[in-house]
Amino acid sequence: MRSIKKKQQPQELTDWKKSATENWQPSYSELSGKVKEAVYAALLTEQGHICCYCERELRENDFHLEHLNPQAEHSGDDLNFTNFLCSCLNTTAKGAPLHCGKTKANKIISIHPLQADCQKQFQFKANGKMKGIDEKSEATIEILKLNIPKLNDLRSKVLEVFLDEDLTDEEIKIFVNRYIALGDEGKYNPFISAVECVFSEYIEDTQDT
């Protein structure tokens, strides 16, 4: 889980909310079309096209708009862009393991991507497993199901590439720093927090993590 720096809401959302009248008020259930597309585009840019929780790649038609503060709280921020995140899993096959926004649902998590130090609350092992540094971070892992076999396996497959015995330390250093850098298309590689944790000794001091 990486810290996300929220930016201004897209102009399309601003204009849509300003179009409210005495007889009509914008609601989340009516957020659709070009306005919703603009919201998604803004969120994908903020997050580098990875899931706000597990850091999987967000692929077309396989993500959903996530309210950090659940809509069930009725706090009036269901259309607040600062409360919007983008989580993986839009639709899932029957019996497929759920995680991230799908298991968070209306729960409150103590550690979340809008906290500047959220990444430091979790540690990773070379086998892909993760753990929290305290009860709050462990509880967050449990709510989001971030330690299920599916995600552990995906992380381990990314990490094992860097564990090739034929790689020199210098090659690993170059590989790691290239992997964790934001790509030219504004995209992060998946599970970069795991790579940063396991291979922290190879990360250059100038690298923005």
Backbone hydrogen bonds, N-H to C=O, Kabsch-Sander energy under -0.5 kcal/mol:
donor,donor_aa,acceptor,acceptor_aa,energy
4,I,113,P,-3.3
5,K,3,S,-0.5
6,K,4,I,-0.8
13,L,10,P,-0.8
14,T,10,P,-1.9
15,D,11,Q,-3.0
16,W,12,E,-1.9
17,K,13,L,-2.4
18,K,14,T,-1.9
19,S,15,D,-0.8
19,S,16,W,-0.7
20,A,17,K,-1.1
21,T,24,W,-2.9
30,E,27,S,-1.3
31,L,28,Y,-1.5
32,S,30,E,-0.6
35,V,32,S,-0.9
36,K,32,S,-1.3
37,E,33,G,-2.2
38,A,34,K,-2.1
39,V,35,V,-1.9
40,Y,36,K,-2.6
41,A,37,E,-2.4
42,A,38,A,-2.1
43,L,39,V,-2.3
44,L,40,Y,-2.8
45,T,41,A,-1.8
46,E,42,A,-2.2
47,Q,43,L,-2.2
48,G,44,L,-0.7
48,G,45,T,-0.8
49,H,44,L,-2.2
50,I,47,Q,-0.8
51,C,56,R,-2.8
52,C,86,C,-1.9
55,E,51,C,-0.6
58,L,49,H,-2.6
59,R,57,E,-0.9
62,D,59,R,-2.3
64,H,87,S,-2.7
66,E,85,L,-3.1
68,L,66,E,-0.7
68,L,83,N,-2.5
73,E,70,P,-1.7
74,H,71,Q,-2.0
80,N,77,D,-1.3
81,F,79,L,-0.7
83,N,80,N,-2.2
84,F,81,F,-1.6
85,L,66,E,-2.4
87,S,64,H,-2.3
87,S,85,L,-0.5
89,L,62,D,-1.5
96,A,93,A,-2.3
100,C,144,L,-2.8
102,K,99,H,-1.5
103,T,100,C,-1.1
104,K,100,C,-2.1
105,A,101,G,-2.1
107,K,104,K,-2.9
112,H,110,S,-0.5
115,Q,112,H,-1.9
118,C,115,Q,-1.6
120,K,117,D,-0.9
121,Q,118,C,-1.6
122,F,119,Q,-1.2
123,Q,131,K,-2.9
125,K,129,K,-2.4
128,G,125,K,-2.1
131,K,123,Q,-2.3
133,I,121,Q,-1.8
138,E,134,D,-2.2
139,A,135,E,-2.5
140,T,136,K,-1.8
141,I,137,S,-2.1
142,E,138,E,-2.1
143,I,139,A,-2.3
144,L,140,T,-2.4
145,K,141,I,-0.9
146,L,141,I,-1.8
148,I,145,K,-1.0
151,L,148,I,-0.5
152,N,148,I,-2.4
153,D,149,P,-2.7
154,L,150,K,-1.8
155,R,151,L,-2.5
156,S,152,N,-2.5
157,K,153,D,-2.0
158,V,154,L,-1.3
159,L,155,R,-2.5
160,E,156,S,-2.6
161,V,157,K,-0.6
161,V,158,V,-0.6
162,F,159,L,-1.2
163,L,159,L,-0.5
163,L,160,E,-0.8
164,D,161,V,-0.8
167,L,164,D,-1.9
172,I,168,T,-2.5
173,K,169,D,-2.4
174,I,170,E,-2.2
175,F,171,E,-2.7
176,V,172,I,-3.2
177,N,173,K,-2.2
178,R,174,I,-1.9
179,Y,175,F,-2.2
180,I,176,V,-2.1
181,A,177,N,-0.5
181,A,178,R,-0.5
183,G,187,K,-2.9
186,G,183,G,-2.2
188,Y,48,G,-2.9
189,N,179,Y,-0.6
191,F,55,E,-1.7
192,I,189,N,-0.8
195,V,191,F,-1.5
196,E,192,I,-2.7
197,C,193,S,-2.0
198,V,194,A,-2.6
199,F,195,V,-2.3
200,S,197,C,-1.0
202,Y,199,F,-1.8
203,I,200,S,-1.3
207,Q,204,E,-1.8
209,T,207,Q,-1.0
